[in-house]
Amino acid sequence: HVIIGGGPAATNAIETIREFDGGRSSITLICDEPAHSRMALPYWLAGSIPEAHTHTGDAAYFTRLDVATRFGARVAAIDPQRKTVKLADGNELKFDNLLIATGASPLRPPIPGVDLPGVEPLWSLAHTDRVLKYAESLQPAGRTPRVVLVGAGFIGFIVLNAMHKRKWLLTVVERERQVLPRMLDAPAADHVRRWLATRDVAVQCGATVQQIKQQADGAKAVELSDGRSLTADIVILATGIRPNLDLLQGSGIATGEAILVNDRMQTNFPHVYAGGDVAQGP
């Protein structure tokens, strides 16, 4: 078995294989990050847990389950016909069964300034680490981080909650006319907005970010479509995700918005499976 990706879909697959095969099969895990749970990142951001507690498996864990790990490796190509996976370094691995659990990546909006220091999505270990270090860099000046969160969806609000626990100064910008537009009707959204106001979280709806400018004092000006300008030290982008499908080019594996799977998580090749954010079920 070859598994690409190190999130919960991958580790649950490993544990389930071992539950049924008695350790008789070989398992290889390929991942460009340490195995971790993305859902635990907000707890690290909030200061509730250390970074190590986001990890779902250490060396002893994979040794106990007899898993060969290729951390830091990236897959360049998949050949379902030949049953091979080619790595970016040129090495090739053969498989009987393949699980693609490569997850998704954050979408960066095409606006000037999204590459400035302190402007990050919060989707990976590296993103979270950079945001925390950037916030720490403000401490010698005695400045509480001022944060603009771009996007008021469900995942964005999980991140918002974590930053509120840090007592950072928070403003939310949402292009729709209300917060949580895919979850709540207008009266419920208004209730949430008023609830946030009691916790000093400002909400700016019905506006988009036009550009982010670096200011002389190190802060950033977040300029909105309605002419307003917000001052921020940190800008968090919660503007959507896209499944990681690039490694499928030329493979013949069928995709829609993500990898198409049946009710057994099989792709159009019965020996190739997909799970997690990269899979699209019936």
Disulfide bonds with the S-S distance in Angstrom:
none
